[in-house]
Amino acid sequence: MVVQCCVCKKIRIDGVWRTSDLSAPRFEEVSHGYCPSCADDAFREVREYHRHNFRGFASAKAANS
């Protein structure tokens, strides 16, 4: 099975993420995930989102307990 980054389209071959001008072979199964670089960017965005939108959530929850 071929694993392809859903953001940058790199393909993981033998555990190494490589830029490929070719798409995955047409009849081979393809799974999607994140290469390390795109995963870092995605998690950074999630942390920022939570920091801005759920600031008081943890303290409000603790106060109600």
C-alpha positions in Angstrom: 0.0 0.0 0.0 1.2 3.5 -0.9 0.9 6.2 1.7 0.6 9.7 0.3 0.6 13.0 2.2 -2.9 14.6 1.9 -1.4 18.1 1.8 1.8 18.1 -0.2 1.3 14.8 -2.1 4.7 13.3 -1.1 4.8 9.5 -1.1 6.3 7.4 1.7 8.6 4.8 0.3 10.3 2.4 2.7 9.7 4.9 5.6 11.1 7.9 3.8 8.9 10.7 2.5 9.8 11.6 -1.1 8.6 14.2 -3.5 7.4 12.4 -6.6 6.4 13.9 -9.9 4.4 10.7 -10.4 1.2 9.9 -8.7 0.6 6.6 -6.9 0.4 3.6 -9.3 -3.1 3.5 -10.7 -4.2 0.1 -9.4 -2.3 0.1 -6.1 -4.1 0.9 -2.8 -3.4 4.4 -1.5 -3.8 5.6 2.1 -3.5 9.2 3.1 -1.8 10.8 6.0 0.6 13.6 6.8 4.3 13.8 6.2 6.2 15.1 9.2 6.4 18.6 7.9 2.7 18.9 7.1 1.8 17.2 10.4 3.8 19.9 12.3 1.9 22.6 10.4 -1.5 21.0 11.0 -0.9 20.5 14.7 0.4 24.1 15.0 -2.9 25.3 13.5 -4.9 23.1 15.9 -3.0 24.4 18.9 -3.6 28.0 17.8 -7.3 27.3 17.2 -7.7 25.8 20.7 -5.6 28.6 22.3 -7.9 31.3 20.9 -11.3 29.5 21.1 -11.1 27.5 24.3 -9.1 29.8 26.6 -11.5 29.8 29.6 -12.9 26.3 29.0 -10.6 24.4 31.3 -10.9 26.9 34.2 -14.7 27.1 33.8 -15.0 23.4 33.9 -12.8 23.1 37.0 -14.9 25.8 38.8 -18.1 23.9 38.1 -16.7 20.6 39.5 
